[in-house]
Amino acid sequence: MERLRFVFWALLALLVLSSGVLAQDLREIEKILEKIDAQSRFDDQDFSALMTMIVEDPEKGIEKMVVRQFRRDDGRRFLLLIQEPSTQKGQGYLLEGENLWFYDPSSRKFAHTSLKETFQDSDARNADFNQWTYSSSYQVEGYQEDVLGKFQVYLIDLEAVDETVPFPFVRLWVTQDSHLVLKSEEYSLTRRLMRSSLFPKYAQVGGALIPTQLILVDELVEGKKTQIALSEISVSKIPDHVFTKSYVERVSR
């Protein structure tokens, strides 16, 4: 009897110790997510760039899109203005806090849309052009150490706690040393793989470290993917009026 009591208390102590270690490990992963968000955010600077998007669709072929991007993380604002192709030139997406508007110059009207929606039939979602919010929009389900190519990474599984994000479940491959996201897999509510995203190139831009090349793979349509490259990157101050509907209307004429 005494031996059984000893075994019971030993197992209980081991369980408590293991739980404490697990909780501590999860807190460390949460801190990594906070760092990922922080190092990709422009707190005291504006950001602008020219995005070249190559959309490969097995049915439609290859299409090119050029988009002028303006972003201000203080106040959650961004503006996307389509430059090419000519049939879509002047169309724009304006984020004002919680509201995202799509502007069509042919009708001269704004329509409310969502960050969850697909961007112009590409493999990008509108949310991809906003600041990253892994630490606030998701909770950690679990993690493990892994290898991706030549990189030692953390493989982190996340579950959404924010209904505005496009995907309820996400898996991240994050470098252990510099905490860069190299790859992500995004899943539906039924845990079906919807999209894989690769981030092969980063650049230091002002005080932020951001991906300047992205490859977004549609996992539901074989052969469909979108490549995005950033150029003409700037952290110069953007006039306040750029983030307004009147500006979008004026430049889209």
Buried (B, 14 or more C-beta within 10 A) or exposed (E): EEEEEEEEEEEEEEEEEEEEEEEEEBEEBBEBBBBBBBBBBBEEBBBBBBBBBBBBBEEEEEBEBBBBBBBBBEEBBBBBBBBBEEEBEBBBBBBBEEEBBBBBBEEEEBEEBEBBBEBBEBBBBBBBBBBBBBBEBBBBEEBEEBEEEEBEBBBBBBEBEEEBBBBBBBBBBBBEEEBBBBBBBBBEEEEEBBBBBBBEEBEEBBEBBBBBBBBBBBBEEEEBBBBBBBEEBBBEEBEEEBBBEEBBBEBBE
